[in-house]
Amino acid sequence: MRFPYREFSRGQFAPIVNLEVWGGGRWIEVEAYIDSGATYSIFHADTAGILGIAYANGKKIMIRVGDGNLISVYLNKLPVKFAEHRFNAAVGFSKDLGVGFNLLGRVDFFDRFRICFNDKEKFLETTYL
């Protein structure tokens, strides 16, 4: 499945995709940046509020981010739909995530999909494994 990169800042494009997450008794569309350098998917804590999830009930771990700091992340196993496939995925929530978008990391995604980035033509392509 092919996903065009999205413009997130004037003239800057990134591999930002939509996926659906089960929360509050319904599927809710969430936007995330596919980050091959991230081990876990980490969403902003306010996204958990939109999903109706008490995220702090998840497993607390500490993750080192790009600037070298550690942030608290609460891992929750959630049903997701991505690229026409439904599965359970570890999704972490943090109030300390310092970027302007949710991150889709390797665990539970990169082991299910081959993900190829084409920065020149501004798209990514996924193949279910």
Residue frames as a rotation matrix with the C-alpha (Angstrom) as fourth column:
MET 1
0.591 0.807 0.000 0.00
0.807 -0.591 0.000 0.00
0.000 0.000 -1.000 0.00
ARG 2
-0.419 -0.753 0.508 1.37
0.765 -0.594 -0.250 3.42
0.490 0.284 0.824 -0.91
PHE 3
0.554 0.504 -0.663 1.14
0.784 -0.584 0.212 6.51
-0.280 -0.637 -0.718 1.32
PRO 4
0.298 -0.458 0.838 2.15
0.452 -0.706 -0.546 9.95
0.841 0.541 -0.003 0.02
TYR 5
-0.618 -0.529 -0.582 4.26
0.781 -0.327 -0.532 12.02
0.091 -0.783 0.615 2.39
ARG 6
0.565 0.824 0.041 2.38
0.795 -0.557 0.239 14.89
0.220 -0.102 -0.970 3.98
GLU 7
-0.235 -0.568 0.789 3.44
0.243 -0.820 -0.519 18.48
0.941 0.070 0.331 4.19
PHE 8
0.311 0.318 -0.895 3.85
0.924 0.119 0.363 19.30
0.222 -0.940 -0.257 7.89
SER 9
0.142 -0.298 -0.944 5.59
0.332 -0.884 0.329 22.64
-0.933 -0.360 -0.026 7.51
ARG 10
0.760 0.225 -0.610 5.91
-0.402 -0.576 -0.712 24.98
-0.512 0.786 -0.348 4.58
GLY 11
0.464 -0.542 -0.700 7.74
-0.801 0.081 -0.594 22.94
0.378 0.836 -0.397 1.94
GLN 12
-0.659 -0.688 0.305 8.70
-0.752 0.584 -0.307 20.11
0.033 -0.431 -0.902 4.33
PHE 13
0.366 0.766 -0.529 7.25
-0.735 0.586 0.340 16.64
0.570 0.264 0.778 3.79
ALA 14
-0.619 -0.526 0.583 7.32
-0.779 0.506 -0.370 13.60
-0.101 -0.683 -0.723 6.06
PRO 15
-0.668 0.352 -0.656 6.02
-0.025 0.870 0.493 10.01
0.744 0.346 -0.572 6.24
ILE 16
-0.789 0.524 0.319 2.89
-0.484 -0.212 -0.849 10.85
-0.377 -0.825 0.421 8.22
VAL 17
-0.759 0.516 -0.397 0.05
0.022 0.631 0.776 8.33
0.651 0.580 -0.490 7.96
ASN 18
-0.056 0.807 0.588 -3.39
-0.973 -0.177 0.150 7.68
0.225 -0.563 0.795 9.39
LEU 19
-0.800 0.016 -0.599 -4.20
0.088 0.992 -0.092 4.59
0.593 -0.126 -0.795 11.38
GLU 20
0.235 0.910 0.342 -7.21
-0.498 -0.189 0.846 3.66
0.835 -0.369 0.409 13.44
VAL 21
-0.887 -0.454 -0.081 -7.04
-0.121 0.398 -0.909 2.84
0.445 -0.797 -0.408 17.14
TRP 22
0.023 0.912 -0.408 -9.83
0.447 0.356 0.820 1.22
0.894 -0.201 -0.400 19.16
GLY 23
-0.927 -0.274 -0.255 -10.86
0.347 -0.369 -0.862 3.41
0.142 -0.888 0.437 22.05
GLY 24
-0.733 0.676 -0.075 -14.06
-0.477 -0.589 -0.653 4.37
-0.486 -0.443 0.754 23.80
GLY 25
-0.095 0.737 0.669 -15.97
0.175 0.674 -0.718 1.59
-0.980 0.049 -0.192 22.06
ARG 26
0.921 0.389 0.030 -15.18
0.103 -0.168 -0.981 2.78
-0.377 0.906 -0.194 18.55
TRP 27
0.116 -0.873 0.475 -12.41
0.986 0.158 0.049 3.11
-0.118 0.462 0.879 15.96
ILE 28
0.824 0.060 -0.564 -10.76
0.110 -0.992 0.054 6.53
-0.556 -0.107 -0.824 16.03
GLU 29
0.679 -0.580 0.449 -8.46
0.570 0.032 -0.821 7.82
0.462 0.814 0.353 13.32
VAL 30
0.713 -0.577 -0.399 -5.05
0.125 -0.455 0.882 8.95
-0.690 -0.678 -0.252 14.56
GLU 31
0.867 -0.498 -0.012 -2.21
-0.174 -0.280 -0.944 10.58
0.466 0.821 -0.330 12.64
ALA 32
0.724 -0.679 0.122 1.39
0.043 0.222 0.974 9.42
-0.689 -0.700 0.190 13.23
TYR 33
0.447 -0.732 -0.514 4.88
-0.892 -0.325 -0.314 9.94
0.063 0.599 -0.798 11.83
ILE 34
0.973 -0.177 -0.149 6.51
0.170 0.984 -0.056 6.63
0.157 0.029 0.987 10.83
ASP 35
0.509 -0.804 0.306 9.83
-0.856 -0.511 0.081 6.70
0.091 -0.303 -0.948 12.68
SER 36
0.701 -0.281 -0.656 12.18
0.006 0.921 -0.389 3.81
0.713 0.269 0.647 11.85
GLY 37
-0.405 -0.901 0.152 14.51
-0.114 -0.115 -0.987 5.05
0.907 -0.417 -0.056 14.59
ALA 38
-0.198 0.429 0.881 11.89
-0.968 -0.229 -0.107 4.64
0.156 -0.874 0.460 17.32
THR 39
-0.989 -0.121 -0.089 11.61
-0.099 0.971 -0.216 1.30
0.113 -0.204 -0.972 19.06
TYR 40
-0.510 0.848 -0.141 8.09
0.738 0.348 -0.578 1.93
-0.441 -0.399 -0.804 20.34
SER 41
-0.213 0.591 0.778 5.13
0.527 -0.601 0.601 3.87
0.823 0.538 -0.183 19.02
ILE 42
-0.617 0.002 -0.787 4.63
0.725 -0.389 -0.569 6.84
-0.307 -0.921 0.239 21.31
PHE 43
-0.030 0.716 0.697 1.56
0.652 -0.515 0.557 9.05
0.758 0.471 -0.451 21.23
HIS 44
-0.710 -0.117 0.694 0.91
-0.295 -0.846 -0.444 12.27
0.639 -0.520 0.567 23.10
ALA 45
-0.916 0.353 -0.190 -0.99
0.331 0.400 -0.854 11.81
-0.225 -0.846 -0.484 26.36
ASP 46
-0.461 0.795 -0.394 -3.83
-0.579 -0.606 -0.545 13.99
-0.673 -0.023 0.740 25.03
THR 47
-0.463 0.277 -0.842 -4.39
-0.722 0.433 0.540 11.38
0.514 0.858 0.000 22.29
ALA 48
-0.883 0.150 -0.446 -5.16
0.344 0.851 -0.396 8.87
0.320 -0.503 -0.803 25.06
GLY 49
-0.692 0.654 -0.305 -7.84
-0.045 -0.461 -0.886 11.29
-0.720 -0.600 0.349 26.28
ILE 50
-0.326 0.548 -0.771 -9.40
-0.939 -0.286 0.193 11.41
-0.114 0.786 0.607 22.81
LEU 51
-0.510 0.045 -0.859 -9.35
-0.355 0.899 0.257 7.60
0.784 0.436 -0.442 22.74
GLY 52
0.512 0.727 0.457 -10.88
-0.702 0.048 0.710 7.37
0.495 -0.685 0.535 26.21
ILE 53
0.434 -0.474 -0.767 -7.90
0.386 0.866 -0.317 5.38
0.814 -0.158 0.558 27.52
ALA 54
0.938 -0.234 0.256 -6.57
-0.329 -0.366 0.871 5.61
-0.110 -0.901 -0.420 31.09
TYR 55
0.627 -0.702 -0.338 -3.04
-0.218 0.259 -0.941 5.38
0.748 0.663 0.009 29.72
ALA 56
-0.114 -0.727 0.678 -1.29
-0.908 -0.201 -0.368 5.48
0.403 -0.657 -0.637 33.12
ASN 57
0.613 0.358 0.704 -2.66
-0.617 0.774 0.144 1.97
-0.493 -0.523 0.695 33.78
GLY 58
0.867 -0.344 -0.360 -0.16
-0.125 0.549 -0.826 0.71
0.482 0.761 0.434 31.19
LYS 59
0.590 -0.747 -0.307 3.36
0.799 0.487 0.351 -0.53
-0.112 -0.453 0.884 31.89
LYS 60
0.934 -0.287 -0.212 5.64
-0.271 -0.957 0.100 2.40
-0.232 -0.035 -0.972 32.77
ILE 61
0.404 -0.876 0.263 9.00
0.905 0.424 0.025 2.45
-0.133 0.228 0.964 31.00
MET 62
0.442 -0.381 -0.812 11.66
-0.112 -0.922 0.372 5.11
-0.890 -0.074 -0.450 30.54
ILE 63
0.588 -0.215 0.780 12.74
0.798 0.315 -0.514 5.88
-0.136 0.924 0.357 26.98
ARG 64
-0.246 -0.743 -0.622 15.74
0.348 -0.667 0.659 7.92
-0.905 -0.054 0.422 25.89
VAL 65
0.789 0.586 0.184 14.76
0.423 -0.301 -0.855 10.37
-0.446 0.752 -0.485 23.16
GLY 66
0.615 -0.511 0.600 16.80
0.666 -0.071 -0.742 12.08
0.422 0.856 0.297 20.45
ASP 67
0.500 -0.432 0.751 18.10
-0.373 -0.890 -0.264 14.89
0.782 -0.148 -0.606 22.67
GLY 68
-0.503 -0.778 -0.378 19.43
-0.053 0.464 -0.884 12.36
0.863 -0.424 -0.274 25.21
ASN 69
-0.553 0.368 0.748 16.76
-0.832 -0.295 -0.470 12.94
0.048 -0.882 0.470 27.86
LEU 70
-0.926 0.339 -0.167 14.61
0.354 0.933 -0.066 10.22
0.134 -0.121 -0.984 29.39
ILE 71
-0.499 0.838 0.220 10.83
-0.804 -0.542 0.245 10.44
0.325 -0.054 0.944 29.24
SER 72
-0.663 0.408 0.628 8.15
-0.219 0.697 -0.683 8.38
-0.716 -0.590 -0.373 31.01
VAL 73
-0.521 0.514 -0.682 6.06
-0.750 0.107 0.653 6.29
0.408 0.851 0.330 28.65
TYR 74
-0.308 0.529 0.790 3.09
-0.557 0.573 -0.601 4.08
-0.771 -0.626 0.119 29.53
LEU 75
-0.880 -0.104 -0.464 2.79
-0.452 0.485 0.748 1.09
0.148 0.868 -0.474 27.20
ASN 76
-0.077 0.916 0.395 -0.67
-0.545 0.293 -0.785 -0.22
-0.835 -0.275 0.477 26.41
LYS 77
-0.916 -0.109 0.386 -1.60
0.223 0.660 0.717 -3.07
-0.333 0.743 -0.580 24.04
LEU 78
-0.185 0.860 -0.476 -4.35
-0.383 -0.509 -0.771 -1.72
-0.905 0.040 0.424 21.77
PRO 79
0.135 0.307 0.942 -6.26
0.777 0.557 -0.293 -2.93
-0.615 0.772 -0.164 18.71
VAL 80
-0.220 -0.236 -0.947 -5.18
-0.363 -0.881 0.304 -0.95
-0.905 0.411 0.108 15.64
LYS 81
0.653 0.298 0.696 -5.95
0.575 0.402 -0.712 -0.91
-0.492 0.866 0.092 11.92
PHE 82
0.123 -0.662 -0.740 -3.15
-0.482 -0.691 0.538 0.05
-0.867 0.290 -0.404 9.57
ALA 83
-0.587 -0.385 -0.712 -2.73
-0.793 0.093 0.603 -0.49
-0.166 0.918 -0.360 5.82
GLU 84
0.105 0.823 -0.558 -5.94
-0.832 0.380 0.404 -2.55
0.545 0.422 0.724 5.68
HIS 85
-0.191 -0.206 -0.960 -4.81
0.266 0.931 -0.252 -4.93
0.945 -0.303 -0.123 8.47
ARG 86
0.557 0.447 0.700 -6.06
-0.592 -0.377 0.712 -5.22
0.582 -0.811 0.054 12.04
PHE 87
0.088 -0.576 -0.812 -3.82
0.509 0.727 -0.461 -6.33
0.856 -0.373 0.358 14.94
ASN 88
0.939 0.123 -0.320 -2.87
0.343 -0.365 0.866 -5.54
-0.010 -0.923 -0.385 18.53
ALA 89
0.191 -0.894 0.404 0.05
0.447 -0.288 -0.847 -3.18
0.874 0.342 0.345 18.98
ALA 90
0.037 -0.309 -0.950 2.06
0.968 -0.227 0.112 -1.79
-0.250 -0.924 0.291 21.87
VAL 91
0.192 0.062 0.980 1.36
0.437 -0.899 -0.029 1.94
0.879 0.433 -0.199 21.97
GLY 92
-0.398 -0.396 -0.828 3.02
0.917 -0.196 -0.348 4.15
-0.024 -0.897 0.441 24.54
PHE 93
0.590 0.568 0.573 1.58
0.504 -0.814 0.288 7.40
0.630 0.119 -0.767 25.80
SER 94
-0.280 -0.732 -0.622 3.60
0.959 -0.239 -0.151 10.24
-0.038 -0.639 0.768 27.27
LYS 95
0.843 0.496 -0.208 2.94
0.505 -0.863 -0.012 13.77
-0.186 -0.095 -0.978 28.41
ASP 96
0.330 -0.827 -0.455 6.65
-0.051 -0.497 0.866 14.45
-0.943 -0.262 -0.207 27.83
LEU 97
0.113 -0.275 0.955 6.79
0.922 0.388 0.003 13.69
-0.371 0.880 0.298 24.09
GLY 98
-0.045 -0.271 -0.961 8.51
0.222 -0.941 0.255 16.78
-0.974 -0.202 0.102 22.74
VAL 99
-0.970 -0.203 0.130 7.60
0.167 -0.175 0.970 16.61
-0.174 0.964 0.203 19.06
GLY 100
-0.593 0.755 -0.281 4.47
-0.700 -0.655 -0.284 17.91
-0.398 0.028 0.917 17.39
PHE 101
0.157 0.663 -0.732 3.17
-0.860 0.457 0.230 14.54
0.486 0.593 0.642 16.22
ASN 102
0.683 0.121 0.720 2.59
-0.487 0.810 0.327 10.97
-0.544 -0.574 0.612 17.38
LEU 103
-0.279 -0.859 -0.429 5.34
-0.956 0.209 0.204 8.49
-0.085 0.467 -0.880 16.49
LEU 104
0.887 0.461 -0.019 4.84
-0.457 0.874 -0.167 5.07
-0.061 0.157 0.986 14.93
GLY 105
0.000 -0.975 0.221 7.83
-0.939 0.076 0.334 2.92
-0.343 -0.208 -0.916 15.93
ARG 106
-0.525 -0.408 -0.746 9.18
-0.744 0.646 0.171 -0.51
0.412 0.645 -0.643 15.03
VAL 107
-0.950 0.124 0.285 7.63
-0.078 0.793 -0.605 -2.82
-0.301 -0.597 -0.744 17.66
ASP 108
-0.258 0.889 0.379 4.46
0.383 0.454 -0.804 -4.50
-0.887 -0.063 -0.457 16.31
PHE 109
0.677 0.464 -0.571 4.61
-0.335 -0.497 -0.801 -2.58
-0.655 0.734 -0.181 13.01
PHE 110
0.124 -0.719 -0.683 7.95
-0.991 -0.120 -0.055 -3.26
-0.042 0.684 -0.728 11.35
ASP 111
-0.786 -0.345 0.513 7.66
-0.360 0.930 0.074 -6.98
-0.503 -0.126 -0.855 12.17
ARG 112
0.025 0.874 0.486 4.32
0.353 0.447 -0.822 -7.09
-0.935 0.192 -0.297 10.31
PHE 113
0.942 0.335 0.026 5.13
0.175 -0.424 -0.889 -4.81
-0.286 0.842 -0.458 7.38
ARG 114
-0.240 -0.920 0.308 8.02
0.946 -0.152 0.285 -4.12
-0.216 0.360 0.908 5.06
ILE 115
0.770 0.465 -0.437 8.15
0.413 -0.885 -0.214 -0.33
-0.486 -0.016 -0.874 5.03
CYS 116
-0.186 -0.817 0.547 10.09
0.976 -0.089 0.198 1.38
-0.113 0.570 0.813 2.26
PHE 117
0.386 0.212 -0.898 10.70
0.288 -0.952 -0.101 5.13
-0.876 -0.220 -0.428 2.30
ASN 118
-0.028 -0.375 0.926 11.08
0.993 -0.120 -0.018 7.03
0.118 0.919 0.376 -0.97
ASP 119
0.018 -0.023 -1.000 12.15
0.547 -0.836 0.029 10.51
-0.837 -0.548 -0.002 0.07
LYS 120
-0.907 -0.417 -0.059 12.92
0.171 -0.491 0.854 11.59
-0.385 0.765 0.517 -3.49
GLU 121
-0.705 0.694 0.143 9.36
0.160 -0.040 0.986 10.95
0.690 0.719 -0.083 -4.68
LYS 122
-0.765 0.318 0.560 7.83
-0.631 -0.547 -0.550 11.68
0.132 -0.774 0.619 -1.25
PHE 123
0.440 0.888 -0.129 5.97
-0.754 0.444 0.484 8.45
0.488 -0.116 0.865 -0.51
LEU 124
-0.612 -0.545 0.573 6.31
-0.733 0.663 -0.152 5.29
-0.297 -0.513 -0.805 1.54
GLU 125
0.063 0.580 -0.812 5.18
-0.722 0.588 0.364 1.85
0.689 0.564 0.456 0.59
THR 126
-0.283 -0.077 0.956 4.08
-0.846 0.490 -0.211 -0.93
-0.452 -0.868 -0.203 2.93
THR 127
-0.144 0.230 -0.963 3.87
-0.556 0.786 0.271 -4.64
0.818 0.575 0.015 2.23
TYR 128
0.542 0.390 0.744 2.20
-0.837 0.334 0.434 -6.97
-0.079 -0.858 0.508 4.73
LEU 129
-0.465 -0.846 -0.259 4.58
-0.841 0.514 -0.168 -9.81
0.275 0.140 -0.951 5.65
